[in-house]
Amino acid sequence: MPAGGAPGARTARASGPAPYAVLMRPTLLPGIRLHPWHPDAVHDGNGDERAGYTERLWAPVSWWVVVLVLVGTLAVALGVPLGPVAGVVTMGGGTLVAVWLLVRAAAPVQVRGGVLVAGRARLPVSVVASVTALDPSAARALRGPRADARAYLLLRPWVSTAVRVDLADPDDPTPYWYVATRRPEELASALDAASGAADASAPRDGAG
């Protein structure tokens, strides 16, 4: 993942990074109970988990063209001195690797089942305090001079807009999530709606 790490389980934090910024795999930490929004504990849902918002951060066509041209150039550079077999193998293998990397880089962004999905990271909307849609200028500032080192960032170099998700969890030092998206207004609206629904369904103090 680009800047930032996928969030981990709050129960696994004794001291160290924020619970939404550490990836702790259960195979490496046996016996640790993961929160439902941990990337290793979240599975695709059924009808009850229908996405209120979904997006995939695919690289634009221009990136695919540039990568394939670079692979072709490398294939020619190796094929001329080493022979056509080397060139063909380089072209085939390089194309497969390039496609795999670009597909892996196409992070999902979803709001579903009361959870914000940002790449492999998960955030329950119940801890969302506010959401701000960022235009290219505001997003650039939050990636650069206004960035907070404690924040969780989902970045893609081909996506210039984003949303800022401020958190309301007093136990988590992570101040906000920066989530790249091509449709910031739509994602912000979906998060506001999901957060409002979570607040409405939360039990009230003194409720019988």
Backbone as a printed PyTorch tensor [residue, N CA C, xyz], in Angstrom:
tensor([[[  0.8680,  -1.1900,   0.0000],
         [  0.0000,   0.0000,   0.0000],
         [  0.8860,   1.2150,   0.0000]],

        [[  0.4190,   2.2980,  -0.6100],
         [  1.2320,   3.4870,  -0.5720],
         [  1.3710,   3.9940,   0.8330]],

        [[  1.4780,   5.2700,   1.0200],
         [  1.7150,   5.7920,   2.3450],
         [  0.7070,   5.2940,   3.3320]],

        [[  1.1630,   5.0230,   4.5350],
         [  0.2400,   4.5340,   5.5560],
         [  0.1300,   3.0380,   5.4960]],

        [[ -0.3320,   2.4000,   6.5270],
         [ -0.5080,   0.9610,   6.5510],
         [ -1.9410,   0.6190,   6.7720]],

        [[ -2.3000,  -0.5920,   6.4930],
         [ -3.6670,  -1.0160,   6.7520],
         [ -3.8980,  -1.0830,   8.2450]],

        [[ -5.0940,  -0.7770,   8.7310],
         [ -5.3180,  -0.6830,  10.1720],
         [ -5.3220,  -2.0280,  10.8460]],

        [[ -4.9540,  -2.0500,  12.0770],
         [ -4.9160,  -3.2870,  12.8320],
         [ -5.9680,  -3.3250,  13.8980]],

        [[ -5.8750,  -4.3030,  14.7720],
         [ -6.8880,  -4.5030,  15.7980],
         [ -6.5600,  -3.7030,  17.0330]],

        [[ -7.5600,  -3.0280,  17.6090],
         [ -7.3270,  -2.2380,  18.7970],
         [ -6.9660,  -3.1310,  19.9750]],

        [[ -7.5210,  -4.3530,  20.0180],
         [ -7.2260,  -5.2590,  21.1210],
         [ -5.7730,  -5.7070,  21.1120]],

        [[ -5.1040,  -5.5810,  19.9550],
         [ -3.7180,  -6.0130,  19.8720],
         [ -2.7540,  -4.9040,  20.2420]],

        [[ -3.2510,  -3.7220,  20.6050],
         [ -2.3680,  -2.6090,  20.8670],
         [ -2.0840,  -2.5010,  22.3560]],

        [[ -0.8460,  -2.7700,  22.7280],
         [ -0.4380,  -2.5040,  24.0980],
         [  0.2420,  -1.1520,  24.1330]],

        [[  1.2120,  -0.9920,  23.2520],
         [  1.8330,   0.3020,  23.0350],
         [  2.3550,   0.2780,  21.6260]],

        [[  2.3240,   1.4210,  20.9710],
         [  2.8030,   1.4620,  19.6030],
         [  1.8510,   2.2410,  18.7340]],

        [[  1.8360,   1.9650,  17.4070],
         [  1.0830,   2.7720,  16.4570],
         [ -0.4060,   2.6940,  16.6950]],

        [[ -1.1230,   3.5970,  16.0040],
         [ -2.5710,   3.6870,  16.1440],
         [ -3.2380,   2.4250,  15.6570]],

        [[ -4.3820,   2.0660,  16.2450],
         [ -5.0400,   0.8120,  15.8900],
         [ -5.5020,   0.7670,  14.4530]],

        [[ -5.7610,   1.9200,  13.8000],
         [ -6.1900,   1.9230,  12.4170],
         [ -5.0160,   2.0660,  11.4570]],

        [[ -3.7790,   1.9730,  11.9430],
         [ -2.6350,   2.2050,  11.0760],
         [ -1.6200,   1.0790,  11.0990]],

        [[ -1.9450,  -0.0570,  11.6810],
         [ -1.0030,  -1.1630,  11.7820],
         [ -1.6450,  -2.4250,  11.2360]],

        [[ -0.9000,  -3.1680,  10.4400],
         [ -1.3780,  -4.4500,   9.9260],
         [ -0.7560,  -5.5540,  10.7480]],

        [[ -1.5900,  -6.3190,  11.4410],
         [ -1.1190,  -7.4370,  12.2460],
         [ -1.8440,  -8.6820,  11.7870]],

        [[ -1.1250,  -9.5880,  11.1870],
         [ -1.7500, -10.7590,  10.6080],
         [ -1.9180, -11.8420,  11.6700]],

        [[ -3.0800, -12.5180,  11.7050],
         [ -3.3260, -13.5040,  12.7510],
         [ -2.3960, -14.6900,  12.6840]],

        [[ -1.8340, -14.9800,  11.4890],
         [ -0.9100, -16.1030,  11.3870],
         [  0.3950, -15.7890,  12.1130]],

        [[  0.7100, -14.4820,  12.2390],
         [  1.9330, -14.0940,  12.9230],
         [  1.6910, -13.8190,  14.3970]],

        [[  0.4520, -13.5300,  14.7560],
         [  0.1190, -13.2140,  16.1310],
         [ -1.0110, -14.1180,  16.5950]],

        [[ -0.7320, -15.3960,  16.8430],
         [ -1.8010, -16.3150,  17.2340],
         [ -2.4230, -15.9220,  18.5550]],

        [[ -3.7300, -16.1230,  18.6430],
         [ -4.4400, -15.8550,  19.8800],
         [ -4.9780, -14.4510,  20.0040]],

        [[ -4.6050, -13.5570,  19.0680],
         [ -5.0850, -12.1770,  19.1330],
         [ -6.4340, -12.0910,  18.4450]],

        [[ -7.4120, -11.5260,  19.1500],
         [ -8.7470, -11.3820,  18.5790],
         [ -8.7970, -10.0960,  17.7710]],

        [[ -9.2090, -10.2210,  16.5090],
         [ -9.2630,  -9.0750,  15.6250],
         [-10.6240,  -8.4110,  15.6830]],

        [[-10.6260,  -7.0900,  15.6110],
         [-11.8730,  -6.3720,  15.5040],
         [-12.5210,  -6.6730,  14.1580]],

        [[-13.8530,  -6.5290,  14.0470],
         [-14.5370,  -6.8710,  12.7990],
         [-14.0630,  -6.0960,  11.5970]],

        [[-13.4830,  -4.8870,  11.7790],
         [-13.0780,  -4.1020,  10.6250],
         [-11.6140,  -4.3070,  10.2520]],

        [[-10.9230,  -5.1960,  10.9540],
         [ -9.5450,  -5.5060,  10.5670],
         [ -9.5490,  -6.1890,   9.2030]],

        [[ -8.5680,  -5.8550,   8.3120],
         [ -8.5770,  -6.4260,   6.9690],
         [ -8.5290,  -7.9400,   6.9270]],

        [[ -7.9720,  -8.5740,   7.9660],
         [ -7.9270, -10.0310,   7.9680],
         [ -9.1830, -10.6490,   8.5840]],

        [[-10.0830,  -9.8110,   9.0830],
         [-11.2990, -10.3320,   9.7040],
         [-12.5500,  -9.9720,   8.9060]],

        [[-12.3960,  -9.1490,   7.8590],
         [-13.5340,  -8.7110,   7.0630],
         [-13.6460,  -9.5790,   5.8220]],

        [[-14.8350, -10.0600,   5.5580],
         [-15.0870, -10.8790,   4.3850],
         [-16.2000, -10.2290,   3.5810]],

        [[-16.2910, -10.5860,   2.3090],
         [-17.3610, -10.0510,   1.4900],
         [-18.6920, -10.4670,   2.0690]],

        [[-19.6020,  -9.5020,   2.1200],
         [-20.8980,  -9.7710,   2.7190],
         [-21.8920, -10.3010,   1.7190]],

        [[-23.1380, -10.4790,   2.1960],
         [-24.2080, -10.9170,   1.3250],
         [-25.1710,  -9.7570,   1.1560]],

        [[-26.4780, -10.0510,   1.0560],
         [-27.4520,  -9.0020,   0.8330],
         [-27.4900,  -7.9910,   1.9510]],

        [[-27.1170,  -8.3710,   3.1750],
         [-27.1260,  -7.4530,   4.2940],
         [-25.9440,  -6.4960,   4.2570]],

        [[-24.9680,  -6.7720,   3.3860],
         [-23.7630,  -5.9610,   3.3240],
         [-23.6720,  -5.2210,   1.9940]],

        [[-24.8050,  -4.9410,   1.3780],
         [-24.7880,  -4.2770,   0.0880],
         [-24.1100,  -2.9170,   0.1860]],

        [[-23.2860,  -2.6150,  -0.8170],
         [-22.4990,  -1.3880,  -0.7810],
         [-23.3750,  -0.1830,  -1.0730]],

        [[-23.2520,   0.8510,  -0.2120],
         [-23.9070,   2.1130,  -0.4850],
         [-23.0770,   2.9750,  -1.4140]],

        [[-21.7950,   2.6620,  -1.5150],
         [-20.8890,   3.3640,  -2.4250],
         [-19.7970,   2.3790,  -2.8030]],

        [[-19.4190,   2.3630,  -4.0610],
         [-18.3320,   1.4800,  -4.4860],
         [-17.5520,   2.1240,  -5.6240]],

        [[-16.2550,   1.9440,  -5.5840],
         [-15.3580,   2.5350,  -6.5730],
         [-14.0820,   1.7140,  -6.5990]],

        [[-13.4470,   1.6750,  -7.7410],
         [-12.1540,   1.0050,  -7.8630],
         [-11.1760,   2.0030,  -8.4620]],

        [[-10.0500,   2.1950,  -7.8180],
         [ -9.0980,   3.2160,  -8.2400],
         [ -8.1560,   2.6800,  -9.3110]],

        [[ -8.7430,   2.3940, -10.4800],
         [ -7.9490,   1.8870, -11.5940],
         [ -7.0100,   2.9600, -12.1290]],

        [[ -5.8440,   2.5410, -12.5620],
         [ -4.9330,   3.4590, -13.2430],
         [ -5.5370,   3.8400, -14.5930]],

        [[ -5.3500,   5.0780, -15.0320],
         [ -5.8910,   5.4860, -16.3320],
         [ -5.1870,   4.7720, -17.4810]],

        [[ -5.7880,   4.8490, -18.6550],
         [ -5.2390,   4.1690, -19.8360],
         [ -3.8120,   4.6290, -20.1170]],

        [[ -3.5350,   5.9010, -19.8980],
         [ -2.2000,   6.4250, -20.1900],
         [ -1.1230,   5.6940, -19.3980]],

        [[ -1.4310,   5.3240, -18.1420],
         [ -0.4650,   4.5810, -17.3360],
         [ -0.2100,   3.2000, -17.9350]],

        [[ -1.2650,   2.5290, -18.3650],
         [ -1.1060,   1.2130, -18.9740],
         [ -0.2490,   1.3040, -20.2390]],

        [[ -0.4910,   2.3380, -21.0490],
         [  0.2710,   2.4940, -22.2870],
         [  1.7380,   2.7270, -21.9810]],

        [[  2.0260,   3.6260, -21.0350],
         [  3.4190,   3.9270, -20.6990],
         [  4.1300,   2.6840, -20.1710]],

        [[  3.4700,   1.9460, -19.2950],
         [  4.0910,   0.7460, -18.7250],
         [  4.3820,  -0.2830, -19.8200]],

        [[  3.4150,  -0.4980, -20.7210],
         [  3.6250,  -1.4860, -21.7850],
         [  4.7240,  -1.0350, -22.7560]],

        [[  4.8210,   0.2700, -23.0030],
         [  5.9020,   0.7710, -23.8470],
         [  7.2520,   0.5280, -23.1860]],

        [[  7.3260,   0.7450, -21.8780],
         [  8.5850,   0.4950, -21.1670],
         [  8.9540,  -0.9840, -21.2140]],

        [[  7.9590,  -1.8520, -21.0440],
         [  8.2320,  -3.2850, -21.1180],
         [  8.7050,  -3.6540, -22.5210]],

        [[  8.0600,  -3.0960, -23.5380],
         [  8.4760,  -3.3770, -24.9080],
         [  9.8850,  -2.8930, -25.1890]],

        [[ 10.2320,  -1.7200, -24.6620],
         [ 11.5880,  -1.1950, -24.8470],
         [ 12.6220,  -2.1110, -24.2030]],

        [[ 12.2990,  -2.6000, -23.0020],
         [ 13.2120,  -3.5230, -22.3310],
         [ 13.3450,  -4.8230, -23.1160]],

        [[ 12.2380,  -5.3040, -23.6790],
         [ 12.2760,  -6.5430, -24.4550],
         [ 13.1630,  -6.3910, -25.6880]],

        [[ 13.0560,  -5.2570, -26.3530],
         [ 13.9080,  -5.0090, -27.5290],
         [ 15.3660,  -4.9010, -27.1080]],

        [[ 15.6230,  -4.1940, -25.9930],
         [ 16.9990,  -4.0000, -25.5300],
         [ 17.6720,  -5.3220, -25.1870]],

        [[ 16.8990,  -6.2860, -24.6850],
         [ 17.4620,  -7.5990, -24.3710],
         [ 17.4270,  -8.5310, -25.5720]],

        [[ 16.4250,  -8.3620, -26.4210],
         [ 16.2820,  -9.2630, -27.5570],
         [ 17.3210,  -9.0650, -28.6350]],

        [[ 17.7860,  -7.8270, -28.8210],
         [ 18.7710,  -7.5580, -29.8740],
         [ 20.0950,  -8.2730, -29.5970]],

        [[ 20.6810,  -8.1250, -28.4080],
         [ 21.9580,  -8.8280, -28.1790],
         [ 21.7970, -10.3040, -27.8240]],

        [[ 20.6640, -10.7000, -27.2190],
         [ 20.5180, -12.0630, -26.7180],
         [ 19.6670, -12.9640, -27.6100]],

        [[ 19.0080, -12.3730, -28.5730],
         [ 18.1930, -13.1770, -29.4800],
         [ 16.7050, -13.0010, -29.2460]],

        [[ 15.8950, -13.4270, -30.2280],
         [ 14.4450, -13.2160, -30.1480],
         [ 13.7700, -13.9320, -28.9810]],

        [[ 14.2930, -15.0840, -28.5990],
         [ 13.6710, -15.8150, -27.4800],
         [ 13.7200, -14.9770, -26.2070]],

        [[ 14.8700, -14.3680, -25.9480],
         [ 15.0110, -13.5190, -24.7620],
         [ 14.0460, -12.3370, -24.8330]],

        [[ 13.9060, -11.7750, -26.0250],
         [ 12.9930, -10.6470, -26.1820],
         [ 11.5480, -11.0420, -25.9400]],

        [[ 11.1370, -12.1960, -26.4830],
         [  9.7590, -12.6540, -26.3110],
         [  9.4860, -12.9790, -24.8460]],

        [[ 10.4370, -13.6740, -24.2090],
         [ 10.2600, -14.0250, -22.7890],
         [ 10.1620, -12.7640, -21.9390]],

        [[ 11.0210, -11.7980, -22.2230],
         [ 10.9870, -10.5410, -21.4670],
         [  9.6710,  -9.8160, -21.6790]],

        [[  9.1920,  -9.7820, -22.9330],
         [  7.9430,  -9.0960, -23.2280],
         [  6.7690,  -9.7780, -22.5200]],

        [[  6.7220, -11.1050, -22.6170],
         [  5.6260, -11.8340, -21.9810],
         [  5.6590, -11.7300, -20.4700]],

        [[  6.8290, -12.0020, -19.8860],
         [  6.9470, -11.9430, -18.4320],
         [  6.7650, -10.5390, -17.8940]],

        [[  7.3450,  -9.5610, -18.5720],
         [  7.2130,  -8.1800, -18.1280],
         [  5.7850,  -7.6810, -18.2020]],

        [[  5.0610,  -8.0930, -19.2520],
         [  3.6620,  -7.6880, -19.3900],
         [  2.8220,  -8.2770, -18.2590]],

        [[  3.0440,  -9.5530, -17.9530],
         [  2.2880, -10.1840, -16.8740],
         [  2.5450,  -9.4880, -15.5310]],

        [[  3.8030,  -9.1950, -15.2530],
         [  4.1430,  -8.5280, -13.9960],
         [  3.5340,  -7.1290, -13.9440]],

        [[  3.6120,  -6.3940, -15.0570],
         [  3.0760,  -5.0360, -15.0850],
         [  1.5610,  -5.0360, -14.8810]],

        [[  0.8790,  -5.9550, -15.5590],
         [ -0.5760,  -6.0340, -15.3990],
         [ -0.9280,  -6.4050, -13.9700]],

        [[ -0.2120,  -7.3470, -13.3890],
         [ -0.4770,  -7.7630, -12.0090],
         [ -0.3090,  -6.5890, -11.0500]],

        [[  0.7600,  -5.7990, -11.2320],
         [  1.0090,  -4.6640, -10.3470],
         [ -0.0750,  -3.5960, -10.4840]],

        [[ -0.5030,  -3.3150, -11.7060],
         [ -1.5270,  -2.2910, -11.9040],
         [ -2.8850,  -2.7450, -11.3700]],

        [[ -3.1740,  -4.0320, -11.5020],
         [ -4.4290,  -4.5510, -10.9460],
         [ -4.3820,  -4.5000,  -9.4230]],

        [[ -3.2410,  -4.8700,  -8.8420],
         [ -3.1010,  -4.8180,  -7.3860],
         [ -3.2160,  -3.3840,  -6.8660]],

        [[ -2.7760,  -2.4330,  -7.6710],
         [ -2.8010,  -1.0390,  -7.2400],
         [ -4.1910,  -0.4180,  -7.3320]],

        [[ -5.1240,  -1.1020,  -7.9780],
         [ -6.4890,  -0.5690,  -8.1300],
         [ -7.2760,  -0.8300,  -6.8520]],

        [[ -7.0340,  -0.0110,  -5.8470],
         [ -7.6250,  -0.2210,  -4.5250],
         [ -9.1390,  -0.0130,  -4.5570]],

        [[ -9.8950,  -0.8500,  -3.8370],
         [-11.3390,  -0.6210,  -3.7180],
         [-11.6260,   0.4450,  -2.6690]],

        [[-12.6460,   1.2380,  -2.9370],
         [-13.1700,   2.2010,  -1.9650],
         [-14.6680,   1.9610,  -1.8840]],

        [[-15.1450,   1.5880,  -0.6960],
         [-16.5510,   1.2380,  -0.5310],
         [-17.0820,   1.7420,   0.8090]],

        [[-18.3940,   1.9530,   0.8370],
         [-19.1130,   2.1390,   2.0940],
         [-20.1680,   1.0440,   2.1160]],

        [[-20.0080,   0.0770,   3.0290],
         [-20.9060,  -1.0690,   3.0460],
         [-20.9800,  -1.6460,   4.4570]],

        [[-22.1770,  -2.0400,   4.8380],
         [-22.3480,  -2.6950,   6.1310],
         [-21.8580,  -1.8840,   7.3090]],

        [[-21.9610,  -0.5350,   7.2460],
         [-21.4860,   0.2860,   8.3410],
         [-19.9810,   0.4090,   8.4180]],

        [[-19.2860,   0.1180,   7.3190],
         [-17.8230,   0.1380,   7.3070],
         [-17.3320,   0.8750,   6.0630]],

        [[-16.3320,   1.7160,   6.2340],
         [-15.6170,   2.3120,   5.1150],
         [-14.4660,   1.3950,   4.7400]],

        [[-14.4470,   0.9530,   3.4950],
         [-13.3720,   0.1130,   2.9730],
         [-12.4750,   1.0020,   2.1270]],

        [[-11.1940,   1.0750,   2.4850],
         [-10.2210,   1.8780,   1.7470],
         [ -8.9930,   1.0190,   1.4920]],

        [[ -8.9550,   0.3760,   0.3400],
         [ -7.9070,  -0.6070,   0.0870],
         [ -8.1310,  -1.8110,   0.9820]],

        [[ -7.0990,  -2.2020,   1.7270],
         [ -7.2330,  -3.3090,   2.6700],
         [ -7.6590,  -2.8250,   4.0510]],

        [[ -7.7910,  -1.5310,   4.2160],
         [ -8.1340,  -0.9610,   5.5170],
         [ -9.6400,  -0.8920,   5.6860]],

        [[-10.0960,  -0.9820,   6.9370],
         [-11.5130,  -0.9280,   7.2770],
         [-11.7020,   0.0590,   8.4230]],

        [[-12.7540,   0.8470,   8.3450],
         [-13.0670,   1.8060,   9.4000],
         [-14.5640,   1.7900,   9.6560]],

        [[-15.0110,   1.5060,  10.8940],
         [-16.4420,   1.5550,  11.1920],
         [-16.9340,   2.9950,  11.1280]],

        [[-18.0690,   3.2250,  10.4810],
         [-18.5790,   4.5930,  10.3370],
         [-19.0240,   5.1630,  11.6770]],

        [[-19.1690,   4.3210,  12.6810],
         [-19.5770,   4.8070,  14.0040],
         [-18.5340,   5.7020,  14.6450]],

        [[-17.2630,   5.6550,  14.1700],
         [-16.2240,   6.5150,  14.7360],
         [-15.9310,   7.7160,  13.8390]],

        [[-16.7510,   7.9100,  12.8140],
         [-16.5590,   9.0430,  11.9060],
         [-17.1790,  10.2940,  12.5210]],

        [[-16.3700,  11.3390,  12.6780],
         [-16.8650,  12.6090,  13.2230],
         [-17.3630,  13.5300,  12.1180]],

        [[-16.5940,  13.6270,  11.0400],
         [-16.9800,  14.4800,   9.9220],
         [-16.2490,  14.0260,   8.6730]],

        [[-16.8070,  14.4100,   7.5310],
         [-16.2190,  14.0470,   6.2400],
         [-16.1490,  15.3040,   5.3810]],

        [[-14.9970,  15.5220,   4.7380],
         [-14.8020,  16.6920,   3.8910],
         [-14.3440,  16.2450,   2.5140]],

        [[-15.0680,  16.6570,   1.4820],
         [-14.6420,  16.3860,   0.1080],
         [-13.5210,  17.3610,  -0.2610]],

        [[-12.4570,  16.8500,  -0.8680],
         [-11.2840,  17.6600,  -1.1840],
         [-11.1160,  17.7720,  -2.6990]],

        [[-11.0220,  19.0010,  -3.1870],
         [-10.7190,  19.2070,  -4.5960],
         [ -9.2140,  19.0040,  -4.7950]],

        [[ -8.7240,  19.0450,  -6.0370],
         [ -7.2920,  18.7700,  -6.2490],
         [ -6.3620,  19.6550,  -5.4260]],

        [[ -6.6970,  20.9370,  -5.2740],
         [ -5.8290,  21.8380,  -4.5190],
         [ -5.8030,  21.4790,  -3.0340]],

        [[ -6.9850,  21.2600,  -2.4490],
         [ -7.0530,  20.9070,  -1.0290],
         [ -6.4190,  19.5450,  -0.7710]],

        [[ -6.6300,  18.6000,  -1.6930],
         [ -6.0390,  17.2710,  -1.5290],
         [ -4.5160,  17.3400,  -1.5940]],

        [[ -4.0080,  18.1610,  -2.4970],
         [ -2.5540,  18.3070,  -2.6250],
         [ -1.9590,  18.8770,  -1.3370]],

        [[ -2.6400,  19.8550,  -0.7460],
         [ -2.1460,  20.4490,   0.4950],
         [ -2.1450,  19.4370,   1.6360]],

        [[ -3.1890,  18.5870,   1.6930],
         [ -3.2760,  17.6090,   2.7780],
         [ -2.2940,  16.4560,   2.5780]],

        [[ -1.8680,  16.2400,   1.3500],
         [ -0.8130,  15.2420,   1.1020],
         [  0.5720,  15.8060,   1.3960]],

        [[  0.6820,  17.1450,   1.4060],
         [  1.9860,  17.7640,   1.5480],
         [  2.1510,  18.5710,   2.8120]],

        [[  2.1380,  19.9170,   2.7010],
         [  2.4820,  20.7470,   3.8740],
         [  1.5110,  20.6210,   5.0450]],

        [[  0.2520,  20.2710,   4.7870],
         [ -0.7240,  20.1640,   5.8770],
         [ -0.8920,  18.7370,   6.3770]],

        [[ -0.0730,  17.8220,   5.8970],
         [ -0.2180,  16.4120,   6.2780],
         [  0.1530,  16.1960,   7.7400]],

        [[ -0.5540,  15.2720,   8.3770],
         [ -0.2600,  14.8570,   9.7510],
         [  0.3520,  13.4580,   9.6830]],

        [[  1.5180,  13.3030,  10.2790],
         [  2.2270,  12.0200,  10.2140],
         [  1.4380,  10.8850,  10.8550]],

        [[  0.4700,  11.1940,  11.7140],
         [ -0.3080,  10.1510,  12.3790],
         [ -1.4970,   9.6780,  11.5480]],

        [[ -1.7880,  10.3850,  10.4640],
         [ -2.9750,  10.0740,   9.6660],
         [ -2.7720,   8.8080,   8.8470]],

        [[ -3.9080,   8.1640,   8.5090],
         [ -3.8780,   7.0350,   7.5870],
         [ -4.1530,   7.5620,   6.1850]],

        [[ -3.3160,   7.1860,   5.2210],
         [ -3.4210,   7.7030,   3.8620],
         [ -3.6140,   6.5730,   2.8640]],

        [[ -4.6390,   6.6970,   2.0350],
         [ -4.7780,   5.8460,   0.8560],
         [ -4.5180,   6.7400,  -0.3460]],

        [[ -3.3340,   6.6020,  -0.9300],
         [ -2.8970,   7.4600,  -2.0260],
         [ -2.7730,   6.6700,  -3.3180]],

        [[ -3.1070,   7.3070,  -4.4120],
         [ -2.8010,   6.7930,  -5.7400],
         [ -2.3510,   7.9740,  -6.5830]],

        [[ -1.1940,   7.8830,  -7.2410],
         [ -0.6570,   9.0460,  -7.9710],
         [ -1.5490,   9.5040,  -9.1130]],

        [[ -2.4380,   8.6460,  -9.5920],
         [ -3.3160,   9.0160, -10.7010],
         [ -4.6790,   9.5540, -10.2410]],

        [[ -4.8750,   9.7250,  -8.9470],
         [ -6.1270,  10.2690,  -8.4140],
         [ -5.8020,  11.5490,  -7.6510]],

        [[ -6.3220,  12.6830,  -8.1180],
         [ -5.9540,  13.9770,  -7.5510],
         [ -6.9360,  14.4810,  -6.4980]],

        [[ -8.1060,  13.8590,  -6.3630],
         [ -9.0900,  14.3010,  -5.3800],
         [ -9.2260,  13.2510,  -4.2830]],

        [[ -9.8810,  13.6400,  -3.1780],
         [ -9.9520,  12.7300,  -2.0350],
         [-11.0290,  13.2090,  -1.0720]],

        [[-11.2160,  12.4400,  -0.0090],
         [-12.0150,  12.8870,   1.1290],
         [-11.1570,  12.7980,   2.3800]],

        [[-11.4340,  13.6910,   3.3030],
         [-10.8150,  13.6440,   4.6270],
         [-11.8760,  13.1610,   5.5980]],

        [[-11.5710,  12.0830,   6.3170],
         [-12.5010,  11.5060,   7.2860],
         [-11.9200,  11.7180,   8.6760]],

        [[-12.4790,  12.6610,   9.4160],
         [-12.0230,  12.9160,  10.7820],
         [-12.6640,  11.9140,  11.7370]],

        [[-11.8740,  11.4430,  12.7060],
         [-12.3210,  10.3980,  13.6180],
         [-12.7440,  10.9700,  14.9670]],

        [[-13.6740,  10.2660,  15.5970],
         [-14.1900,  10.6760,  16.9140],
         [-13.9370,   9.5990,  17.9460]],

        [[-12.8060,   8.8930,  17.8110],
         [-12.4680,   7.8300,  18.7460],
         [-11.3990,   8.3380,  19.7030]],

        [[-11.7310,   8.5920,  20.9740],
         [-10.7400,   9.1260,  21.9150],
         [ -9.5940,   8.1720,  22.2080]],

        [[ -9.7880,   6.8810,  21.9170],
         [ -8.7390,   5.8980,  22.1770],
         [ -7.7590,   5.7630,  21.0210]],

        [[ -8.0060,   6.4770,  19.9260],
         [ -7.1770,   6.3290,  18.7360],
         [ -6.5000,   7.6430,  18.4020]],

        [[ -5.1680,   7.6970,  18.4170],
         [ -4.4710,   8.9410,  18.0930],
         [ -4.5000,   9.3030,  16.6120]],

        [[ -5.0090,   8.4110,  15.7520],
         [ -5.1160,   8.7360,  14.3370],
         [ -6.1190,   9.8700,  14.1580]],

        [[ -5.7000,  11.0450,  13.6820],
         [ -6.6360,  12.1760,  13.6150],
         [ -7.6380,  12.0750,  12.4730]],

        [[ -7.2120,  11.5250,  11.3580],
         [ -8.1040,  11.4480,  10.2000],
         [ -7.5830,  10.4280,   9.1990]],

        [[ -8.4600,  10.0530,   8.2880],
         [ -8.0930,   9.2390,   7.1250],
         [ -8.1500,  10.1230,   5.8880]],

        [[ -7.1490,   9.9820,   5.0350],
         [ -7.1580,  10.5880,   3.7010],
         [ -7.4040,   9.4540,   2.7200]],

        [[ -8.5240,   9.5370,   1.9950],
         [ -8.9030,   8.4580,   1.0820],
         [ -9.0310,   9.0140,  -0.3270]],

        [[ -8.1660,   8.5940,  -1.2150],
         [ -8.2340,   9.0290,  -2.6060],
         [ -9.5200,   8.5080,  -3.2530]],

        [[-10.1550,   9.3450,  -4.0380],
         [-11.3760,   8.9680,  -4.7420],
         [-11.5880,   9.9160,  -5.9140]],

        [[-12.1450,   9.3970,  -6.9700],
         [-12.4670,  10.2510,  -8.1190],
         [-13.8220,  10.9330,  -7.9480]],

        [[-14.5940,  10.5130,  -6.9450],
         [-15.9280,  11.0830,  -6.7210],
         [-16.0600,  11.5080,  -5.2630]],

        [[-15.3050,  12.5420,  -4.8530],
         [-15.2700,  12.9070,  -3.4350],
         [-16.6250,  13.3370,  -2.8810]],

        [[-17.4030,  14.0940,  -3.6360],
         [-18.7050,  14.5390,  -3.1330],
         [-19.6310,  13.3450,  -2.8890]],

        [[-19.6180,  12.4020,  -3.8140],
         [-20.4840,  11.2280,  -3.6880],
         [-20.0540,  10.3520,  -2.5140]],

        [[-18.7490,  10.1680,  -2.3470],
         [-18.2630,   9.3630,  -1.2280],
         [-18.5690,  10.0540,   0.1040]],

        [[-18.3960,  11.3780,   0.1580],
         [-18.7000,  12.1040,   1.3900],
         [-20.1790,  11.9780,   1.7500]],

        [[-21.0360,  12.0520,   0.7570],
         [-22.4750,  11.9100,   1.0120],
         [-22.8100,  10.5130,   1.5170]],

        [[-22.1800,   9.4970,   0.9130],
         [-22.4280,   8.1230,   1.3430],
         [-21.9670,   7.9040,   2.7760]],

        [[-20.8170,   8.4680,   3.1320],
         [-20.3160,   8.3270,   4.5050],
         [-21.2050,   9.0750,   5.4960]],

        [[-21.6600,  10.2600,   5.1160],
         [-22.5730,  11.0020,   5.9950],
         [-23.8530,  10.2080,   6.2370]],

        [[-24.3880,   9.6190,   5.1590],
         [-25.6260,   8.8480,   5.3000],
         [-25.4060,   7.6130,   6.1760]],

        [[-24.2940,   6.9020,   5.9480],
         [-24.0130,   5.7000,   6.7320],
         [-23.7510,   6.0480,   8.1950]],

        [[-23.0410,   7.1580,   8.4350],
         [-22.7710,   7.5680,   9.8120],
         [-24.0610,   7.9750,  10.5120]],

        [[-24.9370,   8.6700,   9.7980],
         [-26.2170,   9.0440,  10.3840],
         [-27.0720,   7.8380,  10.7190]],

        [[-27.0470,   6.8340,   9.8300],
         [-27.8000,   5.6120,  10.0990],
         [-27.2400,   4.8700,  11.3000]],

        [[-25.9090,   4.8730,  11.4280],
         [-25.2720,   4.2060,  12.5840],
         [-25.6450,   4.9180,  13.8750]],

        [[-25.6790,   6.2630,  13.8330],
         [-26.0480,   7.0130,  15.0370],
         [-27.5080,   6.7410,  15.4140]],

        [[-28.3700,   6.6530,  14.4090],
         [-29.7900,   6.4320,  14.6790],
         [-30.0560,   5.0560,  15.2840]],

        [[-29.2240,   4.0780,  14.8830],
         [-29.4490,   2.7100,  15.3770],
         [-28.6960,   2.4230,  16.6600]],

        [[-27.8200,   3.3590,  17.0970],
         [-27.0450,   3.1340,  18.3260],
         [-27.9630,   3.2040,  19.5280]],

        [[-27.7410,   2.3410,  20.5360],
         [-28.5640,   2.3750,  21.7460],
         [-28.3790,   3.6640,  22.5130]],

        [[-29.4660,   4.2130,  23.0320],
         [-29.4190,   5.4560,  23.8010],
         [-29.2510,   5.1470,  25.2950]],

        [[-28.5380,   6.0200,  25.9970],
         [-28.3750,   5.8590,  27.4440],
         [-29.7250,   5.9050,  28.1120]],

        [[-29.9750,   4.9520,  28.9770],
         [-31.2240,   4.9040,  29.7200],
         [-32.3620,   4.2960,  28.9470]],

        [[-32.0540,   3.8210,  27.7040],
         [-33.1300,   3.2140,  26.9160],
         [-33.5140,   1.8980,  27.5390]],

        [[-34.8180,   1.6220,  27.5650],
         [-35.2520,   0.3500,  28.1350],
         [-35.1820,  -0.6980,  27.1060]]])
